[in-house]
Amino acid sequence: MSKLTIVANIHADPSQIDLVKAELEKLVPLTRAEEGCICYDLHRDNEDPAHFMFFEIWETRALWQTHMQAPHIAAYAQATDGAVVDFRLNEMTNIS
Amino acid sequence: MSKLTIVANIHADPSQIDLVKAELEKLVPLTRAEEGCICYDLHRDNEDPAHFMFFEIWETRALWQTHMQAPHIAAYAQATDGAVVDFRLNEMTNIS
């Protein structure tokens, strides 16, 4: 079964950029330690400091869904409640 | 100097998906052979067959810009003229 690529785009409220960035950064080591996590890289838009993006690769969709139920994801959602103005997530497959 | 990450989202006209996919696929080996190209992976949205995404990593912005002037990019643009309904590109930096 092919791996799952996730691209998650997070747009912080311009007044809450530092908070969102700090909370996103907390997720990196915790998520990289999870089963099935092949890649979990946080990026920032060079032209928009409020725009962050996670590029993720997971062994299976099931293991990614387990990740989405992890306590640190819930803690992130609570800590950034009201501080994120747009969140879009795409499930993709590498075809090259 | 930190590397450059490019995320390019390409939405094909629903009636031209196969053409756009074929032209995007042609770019992969040619671009991977270019100086400074670290990663150049084509993805497809699992929920929208018309939505493609290139995840790219380049040694420098300058080398990426050289790529954007390459003949195969010009040929792609010509071949897909009118067949792409939306194209967005973000220049990003890996901060994790």
N, CA and C atoms of all chains as a GROMACS GRO file, in nm:
protein
  576
    1MET      N    1   0.085  -0.118   0.000
    1MET     CA    2   0.000   0.000   0.000
    1MET      C    3   0.089   0.124   0.000
    2SER      N    4   0.054   0.228  -0.081
    2SER     CA    5   0.142   0.344  -0.092
    2SER      C    6   0.132   0.429   0.034
    3LYS      N    7   0.240   0.501   0.056
    3LYS     CA    8   0.245   0.586   0.175
    3LYS      C    9   0.148   0.703   0.158
    4LEU      N   10   0.121   0.770   0.269
    4LEU     CA   11   0.030   0.885   0.267
    4LEU      C   12   0.111   1.012   0.289
    5THR      N   13   0.090   1.107   0.197
    5THR     CA   14   0.148   1.239   0.216
    5THR      C   15   0.039   1.334   0.266
    6ILE      N   16   0.073   1.410   0.370
    6ILE     CA   17  -0.019   1.511   0.423
    6ILE      C   18   0.046   1.648   0.405
    7VAL      N   19  -0.032   1.741   0.352
    7VAL     CA   20   0.012   1.880   0.347
    7VAL      C   21  -0.091   1.960   0.426
    8ALA      N   22  -0.046   2.016   0.537
    8ALA     CA   23  -0.137   2.093   0.624
    8ALA      C   24  -0.092   2.238   0.624
    9ASN      N   25  -0.180   2.327   0.582
    9ASN     CA   26  -0.151   2.470   0.579
    9ASN      C   27  -0.224   2.538   0.694
   10ILE      N   28  -0.147   2.611   0.774
   10ILE     CA   29  -0.200   2.677   0.893
   10ILE      C   30  -0.174   2.827   0.880
   11HIS      N   31  -0.279   2.905   0.886
   11HIS     CA   32  -0.266   3.052   0.882
   11HIS      C   33  -0.300   3.106   1.020
   12ALA      N   34  -0.198   3.163   1.088
   12ALA     CA   35  -0.218   3.218   1.222
   12ALA      C   36  -0.284   3.356   1.212
   13ASP      N   37  -0.360   3.389   1.316
   13ASP     CA   38  -0.406   3.527   1.331
   13ASP      C   39  -0.280   3.613   1.340
   14PRO      N   40  -0.271   3.722   1.263
   14PRO     CA   41  -0.148   3.802   1.262
   14PRO      C   42  -0.105   3.849   1.402
   15SER      N   43  -0.197   3.856   1.494
   15SER     CA   44  -0.162   3.900   1.631
   15SER      C   45  -0.118   3.784   1.719
   16GLN      N   46  -0.123   3.661   1.665
   16GLN     CA   47  -0.092   3.542   1.746
   16GLN      C   48   0.015   3.453   1.683
   17ILE      N   49   0.095   3.509   1.595
   17ILE     CA   50   0.193   3.430   1.520
   17ILE      C   51   0.290   3.356   1.613
   18ASP      N   52   0.346   3.425   1.709
   18ASP     CA   53   0.446   3.362   1.797
   18ASP      C   54   0.388   3.245   1.875
   19LEU      N   55   0.264   3.264   1.924
   19LEU     CA   56   0.199   3.157   2.000
   19LEU      C   57   0.181   3.034   1.910
   20VAL      N   58   0.126   3.056   1.789
   20VAL     CA   59   0.099   2.942   1.699
   20VAL      C   60   0.230   2.874   1.661
   21LYS      N   61   0.331   2.955   1.631
   21LYS     CA   62   0.461   2.897   1.593
   21LYS      C   63   0.516   2.810   1.704
   22ALA      N   64   0.510   2.860   1.826
   22ALA     CA   65   0.564   2.784   1.942
   22ALA      C   66   0.488   2.653   1.960
   23GLU      N   67   0.357   2.658   1.945
   23GLU     CA   68   0.275   2.538   1.963
   23GLU      C   69   0.299   2.438   1.849
   24LEU      N   70   0.316   2.487   1.727
   24LEU     CA   71   0.346   2.398   1.614
   24LEU      C   72   0.482   2.330   1.635
   25GLU      N   73   0.579   2.407   1.681
   25GLU     CA   74   0.713   2.352   1.701
   25GLU      C   75   0.714   2.241   1.806
   26LYS      N   76   0.627   2.254   1.907
   26LYS     CA   77   0.618   2.150   2.011
   26LYS      C   78   0.577   2.016   1.950
   27LEU      N   79   0.500   2.020   1.841
   27LEU     CA   80   0.447   1.897   1.782
   27LEU      C   81   0.556   1.815   1.713
   28VAL      N   82   0.662   1.881   1.669
   28VAL     CA   83   0.759   1.814   1.580
   28VAL      C   84   0.826   1.693   1.646
   29PRO      N   85   0.896   1.708   1.760
   29PRO     CA   86   0.963   1.590   1.817
   29PRO      C   87   0.864   1.483   1.861
   30LEU      N   88   0.751   1.526   1.914
   30LEU     CA   89   0.652   1.429   1.964
   30LEU      C   90   0.596   1.346   1.849
   31THR      N   91   0.568   1.413   1.736
   31THR     CA   92   0.510   1.342   1.621
   31THR      C   93   0.613   1.255   1.551
   32ARG      N   94   0.735   1.306   1.540
   32ARG     CA   95   0.839   1.226   1.473
   32ARG      C   96   0.865   1.094   1.547
   33ALA      N   97   0.831   1.091   1.677
   33ALA     CA   98   0.852   0.970   1.758
   33ALA      C   99   0.737   0.870   1.740
   34GLU      N  100   0.631   0.912   1.674
   34GLU     CA  101   0.514   0.824   1.661
   34GLU      C  102   0.536   0.716   1.556
   35GLU      N  103   0.468   0.601   1.578
   35GLU     CA  104   0.477   0.490   1.484
   35GLU      C  105   0.424   0.533   1.346
   36GLY      N  106   0.500   0.499   1.244
   36GLY     CA  107   0.455   0.527   1.106
   36GLY      C  108   0.491   0.663   1.052
   37CYS      N  109   0.548   0.747   1.134
   37CYS     CA  110   0.585   0.882   1.090
   37CYS      C  111   0.719   0.876   1.016
   38ILE      N  112   0.717   0.901   0.887
   38ILE     CA  113   0.838   0.895   0.806
   38ILE      C  114   0.900   1.034   0.791
   39CYS      N  115   0.813   1.134   0.780
   39CYS     CA  116   0.859   1.273   0.763
   39CYS      C  117   0.756   1.364   0.828
   40TYR      N  118   0.805   1.465   0.899
   40TYR     CA  119   0.713   1.560   0.965
   40TYR      C  120   0.789   1.691   0.976
   41ASP      N  121   0.785   1.770   0.869
   41ASP     CA  122   0.865   1.892   0.862
   41ASP      C  123   0.777   2.018   0.863
   42LEU      N  124   0.810   2.109   0.952
   42LEU     CA  125   0.737   2.236   0.963
   42LEU      C  126   0.805   2.341   0.877
   43HIS      N  127   0.727   2.411   0.799
   43HIS     CA  128   0.778   2.516   0.711
   43HIS      C  129   0.705   2.648   0.738
   44ARG      N  130   0.771   2.756   0.699
   44ARG     CA  131   0.709   2.888   0.706
   44ARG      C  132   0.720   2.953   0.570
   45ASP      N  133   0.614   3.022   0.531
   45ASP     CA  134   0.609   3.092   0.403
   45ASP      C  135   0.706   3.210   0.406
   46ASN      N  136   0.794   3.217   0.305
   46ASN     CA  137   0.895   3.323   0.304
   46ASN      C  138   0.833   3.462   0.283
   47GLU      N  139   0.708   3.460   0.232
   47GLU     CA  140   0.646   3.590   0.204
   47GLU      C  141   0.530   3.620   0.299
   48ASP      N  142   0.499   3.529   0.388
   48ASP     CA  143   0.388   3.551   0.482
   48ASP      C  144   0.420   3.483   0.615
   49PRO      N  145   0.469   3.558   0.713
   49PRO     CA  146   0.512   3.499   0.840
   49PRO      C  147   0.399   3.432   0.920
   50ALA      N  148   0.276   3.459   0.879
   50ALA     CA  149   0.162   3.397   0.950
   50ALA      C  150   0.124   3.262   0.890
   51HIS      N  151   0.185   3.226   0.780
   51HIS     CA  152   0.152   3.104   0.708
   51HIS      C  153   0.256   2.994   0.732
   52PHE      N  154   0.208   2.886   0.797
   52PHE     CA  155   0.294   2.771   0.826
   52PHE      C  156   0.243   2.651   0.747
   53MET      N  157   0.330   2.553   0.725
   53MET     CA  158   0.289   2.433   0.650
   53MET      C  159   0.365   2.313   0.704
   54PHE      N  160   0.288   2.207   0.735
   54PHE     CA  161   0.350   2.078   0.768
   54PHE      C  162   0.350   1.992   0.644
   55PHE      N  163   0.469   1.940   0.611
   55PHE     CA  164   0.478   1.838   0.506
   55PHE      C  165   0.506   1.707   0.577
   56GLU      N  166   0.413   1.610   0.559
   56GLU     CA  167   0.421   1.487   0.635
   56GLU      C  168   0.415   1.366   0.542
   57ILE      N  169   0.487   1.260   0.581
   57ILE     CA  170   0.474   1.132   0.511
   57ILE      C  171   0.451   1.026   0.617
   58TRP      N  172   0.347   0.944   0.594
   58TRP     CA  173   0.310   0.840   0.690
   58TRP      C  174   0.309   0.704   0.622
   59GLU      N  175   0.347   0.602   0.698
   59GLU     CA  176   0.348   0.466   0.642
   59GLU      C  177   0.209   0.428   0.592
   60THR      N  178   0.106   0.454   0.675
   60THR     CA  179  -0.033   0.420   0.636
   60THR      C  180  -0.128   0.531   0.681
   61ARG      N  181  -0.246   0.534   0.622
   61ARG     CA  182  -0.348   0.631   0.663
   61ARG      C  183  -0.392   0.605   0.807
   62ALA      N  184  -0.400   0.474   0.840
   62ALA     CA  185  -0.446   0.437   0.975
   62ALA      C  186  -0.352   0.494   1.081
   63LEU      N  187  -0.222   0.484   1.058
   63LEU     CA  188  -0.125   0.536   1.156
   63LEU      C  189  -0.131   0.689   1.162
   64TRP      N  190  -0.160   0.751   1.048
   64TRP     CA  191  -0.178   0.898   1.051
   64TRP      C  192  -0.301   0.933   1.135
   65GLN      N  193  -0.408   0.855   1.118
   65GLN     CA  194  -0.531   0.885   1.195
   65GLN      C  195  -0.508   0.864   1.344
   66THR      N  196  -0.426   0.764   1.380
   66THR     CA  197  -0.392   0.746   1.521
   66THR      C  198  -0.320   0.872   1.572
   67HIS      N  199  -0.228   0.922   1.490
   67HIS     CA  200  -0.158   1.047   1.525
   67HIS      C  201  -0.257   1.160   1.552
   68MET      N  202  -0.359   1.172   1.466
   68MET     CA  203  -0.454   1.283   1.478
   68MET      C  204  -0.534   1.276   1.609
   69GLN      N  205  -0.533   1.158   1.672
   69GLN     CA  206  -0.603   1.142   1.801
   69GLN      C  207  -0.506   1.154   1.919
   70ALA      N  208  -0.378   1.183   1.890
   70ALA     CA  209  -0.277   1.187   1.997
   70ALA      C  210  -0.302   1.303   2.094
   71PRO      N  211  -0.265   1.285   2.221
   71PRO     CA  212  -0.286   1.391   2.321
   71PRO      C  213  -0.218   1.523   2.284
   72HIS      N  214  -0.101   1.516   2.218
   72HIS     CA  215  -0.032   1.642   2.188
   72HIS      C  216  -0.103   1.720   2.076
   73ILE      N  217  -0.180   1.648   1.994
   73ILE     CA  218  -0.260   1.719   1.893
   73ILE      C  219  -0.378   1.790   1.961
   74ALA      N  220  -0.439   1.720   2.055
   74ALA     CA  221  -0.551   1.781   2.130
   74ALA      C  222  -0.500   1.903   2.207
   75ALA      N  223  -0.382   1.890   2.267
   75ALA     CA  224  -0.325   2.001   2.346
   75ALA      C  225  -0.296   2.120   2.254
   76TYR      N  226  -0.245   2.090   2.133
   76TYR     CA  227  -0.218   2.197   2.036
   76TYR      C  228  -0.348   2.269   2.000
   77ALA      N  229  -0.452   2.193   1.972
   77ALA     CA  230  -0.581   2.252   1.932
   77ALA      C  231  -0.633   2.343   2.041
   78GLN      N  232  -0.620   2.298   2.166
   78GLN     CA  233  -0.669   2.379   2.277
   78GLN      C  234  -0.586   2.506   2.293
   79ALA      N  235  -0.454   2.490   2.284
   79ALA     CA  236  -0.363   2.603   2.306
   79ALA      C  237  -0.377   2.710   2.197
   80THR      N  238  -0.419   2.668   2.077
   80THR     CA  239  -0.427   2.764   1.965
   80THR      C  240  -0.572   2.799   1.931
   81ASP      N  241  -0.664   2.761   2.015
   81ASP     CA  242  -0.806   2.790   1.992
   81ASP      C  243  -0.825   2.941   1.972
   82GLY      N  244  -0.879   2.980   1.856
   82GLY     CA  245  -0.902   3.122   1.829
   82GLY      C  246  -0.781   3.194   1.772
   83ALA      N  247  -0.668   3.123   1.762
   83ALA     CA  248  -0.545   3.189   1.716
   83ALA      C  249  -0.512   3.151   1.571
   84VAL      N  250  -0.589   3.056   1.515
   84VAL     CA  251  -0.567   3.011   1.377
   84VAL      C  252  -0.686   3.053   1.292
   85VAL      N  253  -0.660   3.131   1.187
   85VAL     CA  254  -0.771   3.184   1.108
   85VAL      C  255  -0.808   3.094   0.990
   86ASP      N  256  -0.715   3.009   0.948
   86ASP     CA  257  -0.746   2.917   0.838
   86ASP      C  258  -0.659   2.793   0.851
   87PHE      N  259  -0.722   2.678   0.832
   87PHE     CA  260  -0.649   2.550   0.837
   87PHE      C  261  -0.700   2.462   0.723
   88ARG      N  262  -0.610   2.419   0.636
   88ARG     CA  263  -0.649   2.330   0.525
   88ARG      C  264  -0.555   2.211   0.521
   89LEU      N  265  -0.611   2.095   0.502
   89LEU     CA  266  -0.530   1.974   0.502
   89LEU      C  267  -0.564   1.893   0.376
   90ASN      N  268  -0.460   1.850   0.306
   90ASN     CA  269  -0.480   1.766   0.190
   90ASN      C  270  -0.410   1.631   0.210
   91GLU      N  271  -0.486   1.525   0.181
   91GLU     CA  272  -0.428   1.390   0.180
   91GLU      C  273  -0.384   1.362   0.036
   92MET      N  274  -0.257   1.332   0.018
   92MET     CA  275  -0.204   1.317  -0.117
   92MET      C  276  -0.121   1.190  -0.131
   93THR      N  277  -0.093   1.157  -0.257
   93THR     CA  278  -0.008   1.040  -0.285
   93THR      C  279   0.105   1.083  -0.377
   94ASN      N  280   0.225   1.041  -0.343
   94ASN     CA  281   0.341   1.069  -0.428
   94ASN      C  282   0.330   0.983  -0.553
   95ILE      N  283   0.322   1.046  -0.672
   95ILE     CA  284   0.306   0.970  -0.797
   95ILE      C  285   0.431   0.980  -0.885
   96SER      N  286   0.542   1.026  -0.823
   96SER     CA  287   0.663   1.035  -0.911
   96SER      C  288   0.769   0.936  -0.865
   97MET      N  289   2.345   2.944   0.400
   97MET     CA  290   2.213   2.990   0.360
   97MET      C  291   2.117   2.871   0.357
   98SER      N  292   1.994   2.890   0.414
   98SER     CA  293   1.903   2.775   0.424
   98SER      C  294   1.849   2.739   0.286
   99LYS      N  295   1.813   2.614   0.274
   99LYS     CA  296   1.759   2.565   0.148
   99LYS      C  297   1.621   2.627   0.122
  100LEU      N  298   1.576   2.616   0.000
  100LEU     CA  299   1.445   2.670  -0.038
  100LEU      C  300   1.347   2.554  -0.062
  101THR      N  301   1.232   2.563   0.004
  101THR     CA  302   1.126   2.467  -0.023
  101THR      C  303   1.021   2.535  -0.111
  102ILE      N  304   0.979   2.464  -0.215
  102ILE     CA  305   0.873   2.515  -0.302
  102ILE      C  306   0.756   2.418  -0.295
  103VAL      N  307   0.637   2.475  -0.274
  103VAL     CA  308   0.515   2.396  -0.284
  103VAL      C  309   0.433   2.458  -0.396
  104ALA      N  310   0.413   2.381  -0.502
  104ALA     CA  311   0.338   2.432  -0.617
  104ALA      C  312   0.211   2.348  -0.634
  105ASN      N  313   0.097   2.415  -0.627
  105ASN     CA  314  -0.032   2.347  -0.642
  105ASN      C  315  -0.089   2.378  -0.780
  106ILE      N  316  -0.122   2.272  -0.852
  106ILE     CA  317  -0.171   2.282  -0.989
  106ILE      C  318  -0.310   2.218  -0.996
  107HIS      N  319  -0.407   2.296  -1.036
  107HIS     CA  320  -0.543   2.242  -1.054
  107HIS      C  321  -0.573   2.236  -1.204
  108ALA      N  322  -0.588   2.114  -1.256
  108ALA     CA  323  -0.616   2.096  -1.399
  108ALA      C  324  -0.764   2.121  -1.426
  109ASP      N  325  -0.791   2.167  -1.548
  109ASP     CA  326  -0.929   2.169  -1.595
  109ASP      C  327  -0.978   2.025  -1.592
  110PRO      N  328  -1.096   1.998  -1.533
  110PRO     CA  329  -1.141   1.859  -1.520
  110PRO      C  330  -1.145   1.781  -1.651
  111SER      N  331  -1.154   1.852  -1.763
  111SER     CA  332  -1.159   1.784  -1.894
  111SER      C  333  -1.018   1.760  -1.950
  112GLN      N  334  -0.914   1.807  -1.879
  112GLN     CA  335  -0.777   1.799  -1.930
  112GLN      C  336  -0.680   1.732  -1.830
  113ILE      N  337  -0.734   1.656  -1.737
  113ILE     CA  338  -0.651   1.599  -1.630
  113ILE      C  339  -0.538   1.511  -1.686
  114ASP      N  340  -0.569   1.424  -1.780
  114ASP     CA  341  -0.466   1.331  -1.830
  114ASP      C  342  -0.353   1.406  -1.900
  115LEU      N  343  -0.388   1.508  -1.976
  115LEU     CA  344  -0.287   1.589  -2.045
  115LEU      C  345  -0.194   1.656  -1.943
  116VAL      N  346  -0.255   1.721  -1.843
  116VAL     CA  347  -0.174   1.793  -1.744
  116VAL      C  348  -0.086   1.694  -1.666
  117LYS      N  349  -0.144   1.581  -1.630
  117LYS     CA  350  -0.066   1.482  -1.554
  117LYS      C  351   0.054   1.435  -1.636
  118ALA      N  352   0.032   1.407  -1.763
  118ALA     CA  353   0.141   1.358  -1.849
  118ALA      C  354   0.250   1.464  -1.862
  119GLU      N  355   0.211   1.588  -1.877
  119GLU     CA  356   0.309   1.696  -1.893
  119GLU      C  357   0.385   1.721  -1.762
  120LEU      N  358   0.315   1.711  -1.646
  120LEU     CA  359   0.382   1.726  -1.517
  120LEU      C  360   0.484   1.612  -1.497
  121GLU      N  361   0.445   1.493  -1.533
  121GLU     CA  362   0.533   1.377  -1.514
  121GLU      C  363   0.660   1.390  -1.596
  122LYS      N  364   0.648   1.452  -1.715
  122LYS     CA  365   0.767   1.472  -1.799
  122LYS      C  366   0.872   1.558  -1.726
  123LEU      N  367   0.826   1.648  -1.640
  123LEU     CA  368   0.917   1.743  -1.574
  123LEU      C  369   1.006   1.674  -1.471
  124VAL      N  370   0.959   1.562  -1.416
  124VAL     CA  371   1.026   1.503  -1.298
  124VAL      C  372   1.172   1.464  -1.327
  125PRO      N  373   1.198   1.374  -1.422
  125PRO     CA  374   1.338   1.334  -1.443
  125PRO      C  375   1.427   1.451  -1.491
  126LEU      N  376   1.371   1.536  -1.573
  126LEU     CA  377   1.448   1.650  -1.626
  126LEU      C  378   1.488   1.745  -1.514
  127THR      N  379   1.395   1.770  -1.422
  127THR     CA  380   1.422   1.864  -1.313
  127THR      C  381   1.514   1.803  -1.209
  128ARG      N  382   1.494   1.676  -1.180
  128ARG     CA  383   1.579   1.610  -1.079
  128ARG      C  384   1.726   1.611  -1.124
  129ALA      N  385   1.747   1.621  -1.254
  129ALA     CA  386   1.885   1.622  -1.306
  129ALA      C  387   1.948   1.761  -1.299
  130GLU      N  388   1.869   1.861  -1.265
  130GLU     CA  389   1.920   1.998  -1.264
  130GLU      C  390   2.005   2.026  -1.140
  131GLU      N  391   2.102   2.119  -1.157
  131GLU     CA  392   2.189   2.157  -1.045
  131GLU      C  393   2.106   2.218  -0.932
  132GLY      N  394   2.134   2.172  -0.811
  132GLY     CA  395   2.067   2.230  -0.693
  132GLY      C  396   1.935   2.168  -0.656
  133CYS      N  397   1.888   2.075  -0.738
  133CYS     CA  398   1.759   2.010  -0.709
  133CYS      C  399   1.781   1.898  -0.608
  134ILE      N  400   1.729   1.913  -0.489
  134ILE     CA  401   1.745   1.813  -0.382
  134ILE      C  402   1.626   1.718  -0.379
  135CYS      N  403   1.507   1.776  -0.402
  135CYS     CA  404   1.383   1.696  -0.398
  135CYS      C  405   1.287   1.758  -0.499
  136TYR      N  406   1.218   1.671  -0.574
  136TYR     CA  407   1.120   1.721  -0.672
  136TYR      C  408   1.017   1.610  -0.688
  137ASP      N  409   0.919   1.610  -0.601
  137ASP     CA  410   0.821   1.501  -0.596
  137ASP      C  411   0.682   1.548  -0.637
  138LEU      N  412   0.623   1.477  -0.732
  138LEU     CA  413   0.488   1.510  -0.778
  138LEU      C  414   0.386   1.429  -0.698
  139HIS      N  415   0.285   1.497  -0.652
  139HIS     CA  416   0.178   1.433  -0.573
  139HIS      C  417   0.043   1.461  -0.637
  140ARG      N  418  -0.053   1.374  -0.602
  140ARG     CA  419  -0.190   1.395  -0.646
  140ARG      C  420  -0.280   1.389  -0.524
  141ASP      N  421  -0.378   1.476  -0.521
  141ASP     CA  422  -0.474   1.483  -0.411
  141ASP      C  423  -0.561   1.357  -0.412
  142ASN      N  424  -0.568   1.290  -0.295
  142ASN     CA  425  -0.645   1.165  -0.290
  142ASN      C  426  -0.795   1.188  -0.307
  143GLU      N  427  -0.836   1.314  -0.284
  143GLU     CA  428  -0.980   1.342  -0.293
  143GLU      C  429  -1.015   1.427  -0.414
  144ASP      N  430  -0.916   1.467  -0.492
  144ASP     CA  431  -0.945   1.550  -0.611
  144ASP      C  432  -0.844   1.518  -0.721
  145PRO      N  433  -0.881   1.434  -0.817
  145PRO     CA  434  -0.786   1.389  -0.920
  145PRO      C  435  -0.734   1.500  -1.010
  146ALA      N  436  -0.797   1.617  -1.002
  146ALA     CA  437  -0.752   1.730  -1.084
  146ALA      C  438  -0.646   1.814  -1.013
  147HIS      N  439  -0.622   1.785  -0.886
  147HIS     CA  440  -0.530   1.863  -0.803
  147HIS      C  441  -0.396   1.789  -0.787
  148PHE      N  442  -0.291   1.855  -0.841
  148PHE     CA  443  -0.155   1.802  -0.831
  148PHE      C  444  -0.070   1.897  -0.747
  149MET      N  445   0.038   1.845  -0.690
  149MET     CA  446   0.124   1.930  -0.607
  149MET      C  447   0.268   1.883  -0.623
  150PHE      N  448   0.357   1.980  -0.651
  150PHE     CA  449   0.501   1.951  -0.649
  150PHE      C  450   0.556   1.996  -0.514
  151PHE      N  451   0.626   1.904  -0.447
  151PHE     CA  452   0.702   1.942  -0.328
  151PHE      C  453   0.849   1.940  -0.369
  152GLU      N  454   0.913   2.056  -0.356
  152GLU     CA  455   1.049   2.071  -0.408
  152GLU      C  456   1.141   2.127  -0.301
  153ILE      N  457   1.268   2.081  -0.303
  153ILE     CA  458   1.371   2.141  -0.218
  153ILE      C  459   1.489   2.174  -0.307
  154TRP      N  460   1.536   2.300  -0.294
  154TRP     CA  461   1.646   2.348  -0.377
  154TRP      C  462   1.760   2.398  -0.290
  155GLU      N  463   1.882   2.378  -0.336
  155GLU     CA  464   2.000   2.424  -0.261
  155GLU      C  465   1.991   2.575  -0.235
  156THR      N  466   1.957   2.651  -0.341
  156THR     CA  467   1.947   2.798  -0.329
  156THR      C  468   1.829   2.849  -0.412
  157ARG      N  469   1.787   2.970  -0.383
  157ARG     CA  470   1.680   3.032  -0.461
  157ARG      C  471   1.725   3.058  -0.604
  158ALA      N  472   1.853   3.096  -0.614
  158ALA     CA  473   1.908   3.128  -0.747
  158ALA      C  474   1.898   3.006  -0.839
  159LEU      N  475   1.935   2.890  -0.787
  159LEU     CA  476   1.930   2.767  -0.869
  159LEU      C  477   1.786   2.730  -0.902
  160TRP      N  478   1.694   2.756  -0.810
  160TRP     CA  479   1.552   2.733  -0.841
  160TRP      C  480   1.508   2.827  -0.953
  161GLN      N  481   1.550   2.952  -0.947
  161GLN     CA  482   1.511   3.047  -1.053
  161GLN      C  483   1.568   3.006  -1.189
  162THR      N  484   1.690   2.951  -1.187
  162THR     CA  485   1.746   2.900  -1.314
  162THR      C  486   1.656   2.790  -1.369
  163HIS      N  487   1.612   2.704  -1.278
  163HIS     CA  488   1.519   2.597  -1.317
  163HIS      C  489   1.395   2.654  -1.383
  164MET      N  490   1.339   2.759  -1.325
  164MET     CA  491   1.213   2.816  -1.376
  164MET      C  492   1.230   2.872  -1.518
  165GLN      N  493   1.356   2.894  -1.558
  165GLN     CA  494   1.383   2.943  -1.696
  165GLN      C  495   1.419   2.828  -1.791
  166ALA      N  496   1.417   2.705  -1.738
  166ALA     CA  497   1.461   2.591  -1.820
  166ALA      C  498   1.366   2.566  -1.938
  167PRO      N  499   1.418   2.514  -2.048
  167PRO     CA  500   1.336   2.487  -2.167
  167PRO      C  501   1.219   2.392  -2.138
  168HIS      N  502   1.239   2.296  -2.048
  168HIS     CA  503   1.130   2.200  -2.024
  168HIS      C  504   1.015   2.264  -1.946
  169ILE      N  505   1.047   2.370  -1.872
  169ILE     CA  506   0.938   2.443  -1.803
  169ILE      C  507   0.858   2.523  -1.907
  170ALA      N  508   0.930   2.585  -1.999
  170ALA     CA  509   0.862   2.660  -2.106
  170ALA      C  510   0.777   2.566  -2.191
  171ALA      N  511   0.830   2.449  -2.219
  171ALA     CA  512   0.755   2.351  -2.301
  171ALA      C  513   0.629   2.305  -2.227
  172TYR      N  514   0.644   2.285  -2.094
  172TYR     CA  515   0.528   2.245  -2.012
  172TYR      C  516   0.421   2.354  -2.018
  173ALA      N  517   0.462   2.479  -2.002
  173ALA     CA  518   0.367   2.590  -2.000
  173ALA      C  519   0.291   2.597  -2.133
  174GLN      N  520   0.365   2.575  -2.241
  174GLN     CA  521   0.301   2.581  -2.373
  174GLN      C  522   0.203   2.464  -2.392
  175ALA      N  523   0.249   2.346  -2.351
  175ALA     CA  524   0.168   2.225  -2.372
  175ALA      C  525   0.040   2.227  -2.288
  176THR      N  526   0.043   2.297  -2.174
  176THR     CA  527  -0.074   2.297  -2.084
  176THR      C  528  -0.148   2.429  -2.088
  177ASP      N  529  -0.117   2.513  -2.183
  177ASP     CA  530  -0.185   2.642  -2.196
  177ASP      C  531  -0.336   2.622  -2.207
  178GLY      N  532  -0.411   2.682  -2.112
  178GLY     CA  533  -0.556   2.668  -2.116
  178GLY      C  534  -0.609   2.544  -2.045
  179ALA      N  535  -0.517   2.457  -2.001
  179ALA     CA  536  -0.560   2.331  -1.939
  179ALA      C  537  -0.546   2.334  -1.787
  180VAL      N  538  -0.488   2.443  -1.733
  180VAL     CA  539  -0.469   2.456  -1.588
  180VAL      C  540  -0.557   2.572  -1.541
  181VAL      N  541  -0.647   2.543  -1.447
  181VAL     CA  542  -0.742   2.647  -1.404
  181VAL      C  543  -0.691   2.726  -1.284
  182ASP      N  544  -0.596   2.669  -1.209
  182ASP     CA  545  -0.542   2.741  -1.094
  182ASP      C  546  -0.400   2.690  -1.066
  183PHE      N  547  -0.311   2.786  -1.042
  183PHE     CA  548  -0.172   2.752  -1.011
  183PHE      C  549  -0.126   2.844  -0.898
  184ARG      N  550  -0.082   2.785  -0.785
  184ARG     CA  551  -0.031   2.866  -0.674
  184ARG      C  552   0.103   2.809  -0.631
  185LEU      N  553   0.196   2.898  -0.604
  185LEU     CA  554   0.329   2.854  -0.565
  185LEU      C  555   0.372   2.930  -0.440
  186ASN      N  556   0.421   2.856  -0.341
  186ASN     CA  557   0.471   2.918  -0.219
  186ASN      C  558   0.619   2.887  -0.202
  187GLU      N  559   0.696   2.993  -0.175
  187GLU     CA  560   0.836   2.976  -0.139
  187GLU      C  561   0.843   2.966   0.013
  188MET      N  562   0.897   2.858   0.063
  188MET     CA  563   0.894   2.835   0.208
  188MET      C  564   1.031   2.793   0.260
  189THR      N  565   1.044   2.798   0.393
  189THR     CA  566   1.167   2.755   0.459
  189THR      C  567   1.134   2.651   0.564
  190ASN      N  568   1.210   2.544   0.566
  190ASN     CA  569   1.194   2.441   0.669
  190ASN      C  570   1.246   2.496   0.800
  191ILE      N  571   1.158   2.504   0.902
  191ILE     CA  572   1.200   2.561   1.031
  191ILE      C  573   1.202   2.455   1.142
  192SER      N  574   1.195   2.327   1.098
  192SER     CA  575   1.198   2.225   1.207
  192SER      C  576   1.326   2.144   1.200
   0.00000   0.00000   0.00000
